[in-house]
Amino acid sequence: MVAIALREPAGTRLARRLRTFPTLLAASLLEAEVRAALARERVAVDAALFDGIGWILPDRPLTQEIERVLAAGPLRGADLWHVACALYAAGGQPSALTFLTLDTRQRRVARALGFAV
């Protein structure tokens, strides 16, 4: 989302790909990460950037999902949370969702779990 807001080449490709999906879901942490990055860059946040996103708000600890993600590969905390939230949203069936990220490690772990990437 930061790449989209900053109009980077990777962001253009990501925005194009996002438009191909009927439903978009994201861990609620994404908003904080995007807003923090844009504040650092002194770029105003266009509220429309978040339009159409359904927020994943787990109603329980994601211990099972976190353990499953870590078994697939190491990730830092925030990256781990995003993949664990996706696994939660997929009902434990990652092949049901596509996981989009510009982060190589996240992509590798998501693919290992069975998400389309």
Secondary structure, 3 states (H helix, E strand, C coil): CHHHHCCCHHHHHHHHHHCCCCCEEEECHHHHHHHHHHHHCCCCCCHHHHCCEEEECCCCCCHHHHHHHHHHCCCCHHHHHHHHHHHHHCCCCHHHCECCCCCHHHHHHHHHHCCEC
